[in-house]
């Protein structure tokens, strides 16, 4: 949630160039034995991670589909948005914990804990007698789901050579295809035949079976080998759980403030402004301690890479959340037609991910990210035009499919640049930092658009006016992202990393976390 009223990180950065570290390999870093992702030593890990992403994607898309029915059954419509916000805020804490434990004990322990929490959250949500209990279950799911991306990035960074990492990112993106195409229809069918509760409960055995496939491979990776840090204050500071919880609380206050801004009379906007200030005052100092030094001012190298992910997710999801609203509410078409836009962007994202895998040996990472952002900007412009009655909705569906392709081009290279710049043995810390900005960027992007739509409804203006503001805010974030790409490393994401012991003037500095 970075494109927020964050003040610049004006403290002097703590030096910690990668070249100053003693070049000992991290816990899974070893010579490339050859073979592909599905070769014997890597098959179980690849399959387990793909299936894990698949069931989390299935749950996410299923919940979006059945929530109107859930709200009718349980009541508590005022908590509707918190069903999704609780998941995001829970994942903030889960990301911090999983990244820290992956650096301490290896990826196996946080992965098993994450599966247990996710399954527990499914049970609580499926058995919920009221909306507040459902919100609590979703928070538990978020705690568990937060472990998955951190563990995935750590395992990729420690077990795969750089030539295979772009392909692995493309494979993980492909794991969203089946849920994106069949998930919503399957959720509707399950809810119709057995009731909405089985959308949650039916996934519990799936989590147990598919999640267990990756466990042996993750435990074999073990903790990273000790790395003797260079003299001085250059070591990355370990994340604290209290900082993660405080950041989540600050984000919750900020999102609540955005919701209140559209309240009636003077009290609503006043309370909203106070909550936003309180959330920023609580969350930003803690967030600065969780991120690499200089992240909030886009310091070149790892800090700019971390910030780029948050700006990217703000830009895409801040518009994506209102694409179906545009098609159904503004243009009065069916949800089925709106679903084509969701499916199109999912397939486009996957196609873009495979394109970046093919180009990763030749194109610099920042070139891929910048190209993707330009395509996202074009998609946002196309969707904004659909707000006009004269523009056919089919043009918007095509535009948003293109935007998904741009995300596929830009998203994975940022992850790969993060892994390439992570201090040896601290992939968990760097991955957690990246995922924090990912989640926070998504939540604030959606929150800003939601406040604009709610204000339009409250003041009697057309919904299209609020959606236009949401699209404009997302486009502004895209332009900001293009500026940040100039500070990303220039090396191709699929190229072998240079020897850490050899000086390289083009290699970005790896900064320490704020302590």
C-alpha positions as CSV (number, residue, x, y, z in Angstrom):
1,X,0.0,0.0,0.0
2,X,2.6,2.4,-1.0
3,X,1.1,5.1,-3.1
4,X,-0.4,6.3,0.2
5,X,0.4,9.6,1.9
6,X,3.8,8.2,2.8
7,X,6.4,10.8,3.6
8,X,9.8,10.4,2.0
9,X,12.3,8.2,3.8
10,X,14.7,11.0,4.6
11,X,17.1,9.2,6.9
12,X,20.5,8.4,5.5
13,X,20.7,4.9,4.0
14,X,22.7,2.3,5.8
15,X,25.3,1.0,3.4
16,X,25.5,-2.7,2.7
17,X,26.6,-3.5,-0.9
18,X,26.3,-7.0,-2.0
19,X,30.0,-7.1,-2.9
20,X,30.9,-6.5,0.7
21,X,29.4,-9.9,1.8
22,X,31.7,-12.9,2.0
23,X,30.6,-15.0,-1.0
24,X,29.3,-18.1,0.7
25,X,26.3,-19.8,-1.0
26,X,22.9,-19.5,0.6
27,X,21.0,-22.6,1.7
28,X,19.8,-23.9,-1.7
29,X,22.3,-22.1,-3.9
30,X,24.5,-24.6,-5.7
31,X,26.0,-25.4,-9.1
32,X,23.4,-26.0,-11.8
33,X,23.0,-29.8,-12.2
34,X,21.1,-29.4,-15.5
35,X,17.6,-30.5,-16.3
36,X,14.3,-28.6,-16.2
37,X,11.6,-27.8,-13.7
38,X,10.1,-31.2,-14.1
39,X,13.3,-33.2,-13.8
40,X,13.6,-35.7,-11.0
41,X,15.1,-33.5,-8.2
42,X,12.7,-30.6,-8.9
43,X,9.5,-32.4,-9.9
44,X,8.0,-32.6,-6.4
45,X,8.7,-29.0,-5.5
46,X,7.4,-27.7,-8.8
47,X,4.2,-29.7,-8.6
48,X,3.6,-28.8,-5.0
49,X,4.0,-25.1,-5.5
50,X,1.8,-25.1,-8.6
51,X,-1.0,-27.0,-6.8
52,X,-0.7,-24.7,-3.8
53,X,-1.1,-21.6,-5.9
54,X,-4.0,-23.3,-7.7
55,X,-6.1,-24.0,-4.6
56,X,-5.4,-20.5,-3.2
57,X,-6.5,-19.0,-6.5
58,X,-9.6,-21.2,-6.6
59,X,-10.5,-20.0,-3.1
60,X,-10.0,-16.4,-3.9
61,X,-12.1,-16.5,-7.1
62,X,-14.8,-18.7,-5.5
63,X,-15.3,-16.3,-2.5
64,X,-15.7,-13.3,-4.9
65,X,-18.4,-15.3,-6.7
66,X,-20.5,-16.5,-3.8
67,X,-20.2,-13.5,-1.4
68,X,-23.5,-11.9,-2.5
69,X,-25.3,-15.2,-1.5
70,X,-23.3,-15.4,1.7
71,X,-24.3,-11.8,2.6
72,X,-28.0,-12.6,2.0
73,X,-27.7,-15.6,4.3
74,X,-25.7,-14.2,7.2
75,X,-26.7,-10.5,7.0
76,X,-24.1,-8.0,8.1
77,X,-23.9,-6.3,4.7
78,X,-21.9,-3.5,6.3
79,X,-19.1,-6.0,6.8
80,X,-19.1,-7.1,3.2
81,X,-15.9,-5.3,2.3
82,X,-14.1,-6.5,5.4
83,X,-14.4,-10.1,4.2
84,X,-11.8,-9.2,1.7
85,X,-9.9,-6.6,3.7
86,X,-9.5,-9.1,6.7
87,X,-7.8,-11.5,4.3
88,X,-5.4,-8.9,3.0
89,X,-4.5,-7.6,6.5
90,X,-4.0,-11.1,7.9
91,X,-1.7,-11.9,5.0
92,X,0.5,-8.9,6.0
93,X,1.3,-10.5,9.3
94,X,1.6,-14.0,7.7
95,X,4.1,-12.6,5.2
96,X,6.3,-11.1,7.9
97,X,6.3,-14.3,10.0
98,X,6.9,-16.6,7.1
99,X,9.8,-14.6,5.7
100,X,11.5,-14.5,9.1
101,X,11.0,-18.2,9.8
102,X,12.2,-19.1,6.3
103,X,15.5,-17.4,7.0
104,X,15.7,-19.0,10.4
105,X,14.5,-22.6,9.8
106,X,14.1,-23.0,6.1
107,X,10.8,-22.8,4.1
108,X,9.3,-26.1,5.3
109,X,8.2,-24.9,8.7
110,X,6.4,-21.7,7.7
111,X,4.8,-23.6,4.8
112,X,3.3,-26.3,7.0
113,X,2.1,-23.6,9.5
114,X,0.6,-21.6,6.6
115,X,-1.3,-24.6,5.4
116,X,-2.7,-25.3,8.8
117,X,-3.8,-21.7,9.3
118,X,-5.4,-21.6,5.9
119,X,-7.3,-24.8,6.4
120,X,-8.4,-23.6,9.9
121,X,-9.7,-20.4,8.3
122,X,-11.7,-22.4,5.8
123,X,-13.3,-24.3,8.6
124,X,-14.2,-21.2,10.5
125,X,-15.6,-19.5,7.5
126,X,-17.6,-22.5,6.3
127,X,-19.2,-23.0,9.8
128,X,-19.7,-19.2,10.5
129,X,-23.0,-18.4,12.1
130,X,-22.7,-14.7,11.5
131,X,-20.7,-12.3,9.3
132,X,-18.2,-11.3,12.1
133,X,-17.2,-14.9,12.4
134,X,-16.8,-15.2,8.7
135,X,-14.5,-12.1,8.8
136,X,-12.4,-13.8,11.5
137,X,-12.1,-16.9,9.4
138,X,-11.0,-14.9,6.4
139,X,-8.3,-13.2,8.6
140,X,-7.0,-16.7,9.5
141,X,-7.0,-17.7,5.8
142,X,-4.9,-14.5,5.1
143,X,-2.4,-15.4,7.9
144,X,-1.9,-18.8,6.2
145,X,-2.0,-17.6,2.6
146,X,0.7,-15.0,3.4
147,X,3.2,-17.8,3.9
148,X,2.8,-19.1,0.4
149,X,4.4,-16.4,-1.7
150,X,7.3,-15.9,0.8
151,X,8.0,-19.6,0.8
152,X,7.7,-19.9,-3.0
153,X,10.2,-17.1,-3.6
154,X,12.6,-18.5,-1.0
155,X,12.5,-22.0,-2.5
156,X,12.9,-20.6,-6.0
157,X,15.9,-18.4,-5.0
158,X,17.6,-21.2,-3.1
159,X,17.0,-24.2,-5.3
160,X,16.7,-23.1,-8.9
161,X,19.5,-21.7,-11.2
162,X,18.7,-18.3,-12.6
163,X,18.1,-19.7,-16.1
164,X,15.0,-21.6,-14.7
165,X,13.6,-18.9,-12.5
166,X,11.7,-16.9,-15.2
167,X,10.1,-20.2,-16.5
168,X,9.1,-21.1,-12.9
169,X,7.4,-17.7,-12.6
170,X,5.5,-18.4,-15.8
171,X,4.5,-21.9,-14.6
172,X,3.1,-20.4,-11.3
173,X,1.2,-17.8,-13.3
174,X,-0.3,-20.7,-15.4
175,X,-1.6,-22.1,-12.1
176,X,-4.2,-19.3,-12.2
177,X,-5.6,-20.4,-15.6
178,X,-7.9,-23.3,-14.5
179,X,-9.3,-21.4,-11.5
180,X,-9.8,-18.2,-13.6
181,X,-11.7,-20.1,-16.3
182,X,-13.6,-22.7,-14.3
183,X,-13.5,-21.4,-10.7
184,X,-16.4,-19.0,-10.7
185,X,-18.7,-21.5,-12.5
186,X,-17.7,-24.3,-10.2
187,X,-18.3,-22.1,-7.1
188,X,-21.8,-21.3,-8.4
189,X,-22.5,-25.0,-9.0
190,X,-21.3,-26.0,-5.5
191,X,-23.3,-23.3,-3.8
192,X,-26.4,-24.2,-5.8
193,X,-26.1,-28.0,-5.1
194,X,-24.7,-28.1,-1.6
195,X,-24.8,-24.5,-0.2
196,X,-22.2,-21.8,-0.1
197,X,-20.6,-23.2,3.1
198,X,-19.1,-26.1,1.0
199,X,-17.3,-23.6,-1.2
200,X,-15.1,-23.2,1.9
201,X,-15.4,-26.6,3.5
202,X,-14.8,-28.5,0.3
203,X,-11.4,-27.0,-0.1
204,X,-10.1,-28.4,3.3
205,X,-9.2,-31.9,2.0
206,X,-7.8,-30.4,-1.2
207,X,-5.4,-28.2,0.8
208,X,-4.3,-31.3,2.8
209,X,-3.6,-33.5,-0.2
210,X,-2.1,-31.0,-2.7
211,X,-0.2,-29.0,-0.1
212,X,1.5,-32.1,1.3
213,X,3.3,-32.7,-2.1
214,X,5.7,-29.9,-1.6
215,X,6.5,-30.5,2.1
216,X,9.4,-33.1,1.7
217,X,11.1,-31.0,-1.0
218,X,10.8,-27.8,1.2
219,X,12.2,-29.5,4.3
220,X,15.1,-30.8,2.2
221,X,16.1,-27.3,1.4
222,X,16.6,-26.6,5.1
223,X,17.7,-23.3,6.6
224,X,20.2,-21.2,4.7
225,X,23.9,-21.7,5.4
226,X,25.4,-19.1,7.8
227,X,26.7,-16.1,5.9
228,X,29.5,-14.1,7.5
229,X,28.4,-10.4,7.0
230,X,30.9,-7.7,6.2
231,X,32.0,-5.4,9.0
232,X,29.7,-2.5,9.7
233,X,26.0,-2.0,9.9
234,X,25.2,-3.5,6.5
235,X,23.2,-6.6,7.6
236,X,19.5,-6.7,6.9
237,X,17.6,-6.4,10.1
238,X,15.2,-9.3,10.9
239,X,11.5,-8.6,10.6
240,X,9.6,-8.3,13.9
241,X,6.1,-9.7,14.2
242,X,5.0,-6.7,16.2
243,X,6.0,-4.5,13.3
244,X,3.9,-6.6,10.9
245,X,0.9,-6.6,13.2
246,X,1.2,-2.8,13.7
247,X,1.5,-2.3,9.9
248,X,-1.6,-4.4,9.4
249,X,-3.5,-2.3,12.1
250,X,-2.4,0.9,10.5
251,X,-3.5,-0.3,7.1
252,X,-6.9,-1.3,8.6
253,X,-7.3,2.2,10.0
254,X,-6.4,3.7,6.7
255,X,-8.9,1.5,4.8
256,X,-11.6,2.3,7.3
257,X,-10.9,6.0,6.9
258,X,-11.2,5.7,3.1
259,X,-14.6,4.0,3.7
260,X,-15.7,6.8,6.1
261,X,-14.8,9.6,3.7
262,X,-18.0,9.0,1.8
263,X,-20.2,9.1,4.9
264,X,-23.1,11.5,5.2
265,X,-22.8,15.0,6.7
266,X,-19.7,16.4,8.2
267,X,-19.0,13.6,10.7
268,X,-18.3,11.0,8.0
269,X,-15.5,12.8,6.1
270,X,-14.1,14.2,9.4
271,X,-13.9,10.7,11.0
272,X,-12.5,9.4,7.7
273,X,-9.7,11.9,7.7
274,X,-8.8,11.2,11.3
275,X,-8.7,7.5,10.7
276,X,-6.5,8.0,7.6
277,X,-4.1,10.1,9.6
278,X,-4.1,7.7,12.5
279,X,-3.4,4.8,10.1
280,X,-0.6,6.5,8.4
281,X,0.9,7.7,11.7
282,X,0.8,4.1,13.1
283,X,1.7,2.1,10.0
284,X,4.3,4.1,8.1
285,X,7.0,4.2,10.7
286,X,6.6,0.4,11.2
287,X,6.5,-0.2,7.5
288,X,9.8,1.7,7.0
289,X,11.4,-0.8,9.4
290,X,10.1,-3.7,7.4
291,X,11.3,-2.5,4.0
292,X,14.8,-2.0,2.7
293,X,16.3,1.4,3.4
294,X,15.2,4.0,0.9
295,X,12.2,2.1,-0.4
296,X,9.8,5.0,0.0
297,X,12.1,7.3,-2.0
298,X,12.8,4.6,-4.7
299,X,16.5,4.3,-4.0
300,X,18.1,2.5,-6.9
301,X,18.5,-1.3,-6.6
302,X,16.6,-3.5,-4.2
303,X,14.6,-0.6,-2.6
304,X,13.3,0.6,-6.0
305,X,12.4,-3.0,-6.9
306,X,10.4,-3.5,-3.7
307,X,8.5,-0.2,-4.3
308,X,7.9,-1.0,-8.0
309,X,5.8,-4.1,-6.9
310,X,3.5,-2.0,-4.7
311,X,3.0,0.7,-7.4
312,X,2.3,-2.0,-9.9
313,X,-0.3,-3.8,-7.9
314,X,-2.0,-0.4,-7.0
315,X,-2.0,0.4,-10.7
316,X,-3.6,-2.8,-11.9
317,X,-5.9,-3.9,-9.1
318,X,-7.0,-0.4,-8.4
319,X,-8.6,-0.6,-11.8
320,X,-9.3,-4.3,-12.0
321,X,-11.7,-4.2,-9.0
322,X,-14.0,-1.9,-11.0
323,X,-13.9,-3.5,-14.4
324,X,-16.9,-5.8,-13.7
325,X,-18.7,-2.9,-12.0
326,X,-18.3,-0.9,-15.2
327,X,-19.7,-3.6,-17.4
328,X,-22.7,-4.6,-15.2
329,X,-23.7,-1.4,-13.4
330,X,-22.6,1.4,-15.7
331,X,-23.2,-0.4,-19.0
332,X,-26.0,-2.7,-17.8
333,X,-24.7,-6.0,-19.2
334,X,-24.8,-9.4,-17.6
335,X,-22.4,-10.8,-15.0
336,X,-21.5,-13.5,-17.5
337,X,-20.2,-10.9,-20.0
338,X,-18.3,-9.2,-17.2
339,X,-16.8,-12.6,-16.4
340,X,-15.2,-12.6,-19.8
341,X,-13.1,-9.6,-18.8
342,X,-11.9,-11.4,-15.7
343,X,-11.1,-14.5,-17.7
344,X,-9.4,-12.5,-20.5
345,X,-7.1,-10.7,-18.0
346,X,-6.2,-14.0,-16.4
347,X,-5.3,-15.6,-19.7
348,X,-3.5,-12.4,-20.8
349,X,-1.5,-12.4,-17.5
350,X,-0.4,-16.0,-18.1
351,X,0.6,-15.3,-21.8
352,X,2.6,-12.3,-20.6
353,X,4.4,-14.4,-18.0
354,X,5.5,-16.9,-20.7
355,X,6.6,-14.0,-23.0
356,X,8.8,-12.6,-20.2
357,X,10.3,-16.1,-19.7
358,X,11.3,-16.2,-23.3
359,X,12.7,-12.7,-23.3
360,X,14.4,-12.9,-19.9
361,X,17.8,-13.9,-21.3
362,X,17.9,-10.9,-23.7
363,X,15.9,-8.1,-22.2
364,X,16.8,-6.2,-19.0
365,X,14.3,-6.6,-16.2
366,X,13.5,-2.9,-16.1
367,X,12.7,-3.0,-19.8
368,X,10.2,-5.8,-19.3
369,X,8.6,-4.0,-16.4
370,X,8.4,-0.7,-18.3
371,X,6.9,-2.4,-21.4
372,X,4.3,-4.1,-19.2
373,X,3.3,-0.9,-17.5
374,X,2.8,0.9,-20.9
375,X,0.5,-2.0,-21.9
376,X,-1.4,-1.7,-18.6
377,X,-1.8,2.0,-19.1
378,X,-3.3,1.4,-22.6
379,X,-5.7,-1.1,-21.0
380,X,-6.7,1.4,-18.4
381,X,-7.4,4.0,-21.1
382,X,-9.5,1.4,-23.0
383,X,-11.6,0.5,-20.0
384,X,-12.1,4.2,-19.1
385,X,-13.5,4.8,-22.6
386,X,-16.1,2.0,-22.0
387,X,-17.7,4.4,-19.5
388,X,-18.9,6.3,-22.5
389,X,-22.1,4.8,-24.0
390,X,-20.9,5.0,-27.5
391,X,-17.9,2.7,-26.9
392,X,-18.7,-1.1,-27.3
393,X,-18.1,-3.2,-24.2
394,X,-16.2,-5.7,-26.3
395,X,-13.5,-3.0,-26.7
396,X,-13.2,-2.9,-22.9
397,X,-12.9,-6.6,-22.6
398,X,-10.1,-6.6,-25.2
399,X,-8.4,-3.7,-23.5
400,X,-8.4,-5.5,-20.1
401,X,-7.1,-8.6,-21.6
402,X,-4.2,-6.5,-22.9
403,X,-3.8,-5.1,-19.4
404,X,-3.5,-8.6,-18.0
405,X,-0.8,-9.3,-20.6
406,X,1.1,-6.2,-19.4
407,X,0.9,-7.5,-15.8
408,X,2.3,-10.8,-16.9
409,X,5.3,-9.0,-18.5
410,X,5.9,-6.8,-15.5
411,X,5.1,-8.9,-12.4
412,X,7.5,-11.8,-12.6
413,X,10.6,-9.7,-13.6
414,X,10.2,-7.7,-10.4
415,X,10.2,-10.9,-8.4
416,X,13.3,-12.1,-10.2
417,X,15.1,-8.8,-9.7
418,X,14.3,-9.1,-6.0
419,X,15.8,-12.6,-5.8
420,X,18.9,-11.5,-7.7
421,X,19.5,-8.7,-5.3
422,X,18.6,-10.4,-2.0
423,X,21.5,-10.7,0.4
424,X,22.8,-14.3,0.6
425,X,20.7,-16.4,3.1
426,X,18.1,-13.5,3.5
427,X,15.8,-14.4,0.6
428,X,13.0,-14.7,3.2
429,X,13.5,-11.1,4.4
430,X,13.6,-9.8,0.8
431,X,10.6,-11.9,-0.3
432,X,8.5,-10.7,2.7
433,X,9.4,-7.1,1.9
434,X,8.3,-7.6,-1.7
435,X,5.0,-9.3,-0.7
436,X,4.2,-6.6,1.8
437,X,4.2,-3.9,-0.8
438,X,2.3,-6.2,-3.1
439,X,-0.6,-6.7,-0.7
440,X,-0.6,-3.1,0.6
441,X,-0.5,-1.7,-2.9
442,X,-3.5,-3.9,-3.9
443,X,-5.5,-2.9,-0.8
444,X,-4.9,0.8,-1.0
445,X,-5.5,0.8,-4.8
446,X,-8.9,-0.9,-4.3
447,X,-9.7,1.3,-1.3
448,X,-9.1,4.6,-3.1
449,X,-11.4,3.5,-5.9
450,X,-14.0,2.3,-3.5
451,X,-14.0,5.6,-1.7
452,X,-14.5,7.4,-5.1
453,X,-17.4,5.1,-6.1
454,X,-19.1,5.4,-2.6
455,X,-18.8,9.2,-2.7
456,X,-20.4,9.3,-6.2
457,X,-23.4,7.2,-4.9
458,X,-23.7,9.3,-1.7
459,X,-23.8,12.6,-3.6
460,X,-26.2,11.4,-6.2
461,X,-23.7,11.5,-9.1
462,X,-23.6,8.6,-11.6
463,X,-21.6,5.6,-10.6
464,X,-19.5,6.1,-13.7
465,X,-18.1,9.3,-12.2
466,X,-16.7,7.4,-9.2
467,X,-15.3,4.6,-11.5
468,X,-13.7,7.3,-13.6
469,X,-11.8,8.6,-10.6
470,X,-10.8,5.0,-9.7
471,X,-9.4,4.5,-13.2
472,X,-7.6,7.9,-13.1
473,X,-6.0,7.0,-9.8
474,X,-4.8,3.7,-11.2
475,X,-3.4,5.4,-14.3
476,X,-1.5,7.9,-12.1
477,X,0.0,5.0,-10.3
478,X,1.1,3.5,-13.6
479,X,2.8,6.6,-14.6
480,X,4.6,6.7,-11.2
481,X,5.6,3.1,-11.8
482,X,7.2,4.0,-15.1
483,X,9.3,6.6,-13.3
484,X,10.4,4.0,-10.8
485,X,11.5,1.6,-13.5
486,X,14.4,3.9,-14.3
487,X,15.9,3.0,-11.0
488,X,15.6,-0.8,-11.4
489,X,18.7,-2.9,-12.3
490,X,19.6,-3.1,-16.0
491,X,20.6,-6.8,-16.0
492,X,18.5,-9.5,-17.7
493,X,16.4,-11.4,-15.2
494,X,17.3,-14.8,-16.6
495,X,21.1,-14.2,-16.9
496,X,23.5,-15.8,-14.5
497,X,24.5,-13.6,-11.7
498,X,28.0,-12.3,-11.6
499,X,30.5,-13.5,-9.1
500,X,29.6,-11.8,-5.8
501,X,33.3,-11.4,-5.0
502,X,34.0,-9.4,-8.2
503,X,33.3,-5.7,-8.2
504,X,30.7,-4.6,-10.6
505,X,29.9,-0.9,-11.1
506,X,26.5,-1.7,-12.6
507,X,25.4,-3.9,-9.7
508,X,22.9,-2.2,-7.4
509,X,23.6,-1.8,-3.8
510,X,21.7,-4.1,-1.4
511,X,20.4,-1.9,1.4
512,X,19.7,-2.9,5.0
513,X,16.3,-2.9,6.5
514,X,15.4,-0.1,8.8
515,X,15.9,-1.1,12.4
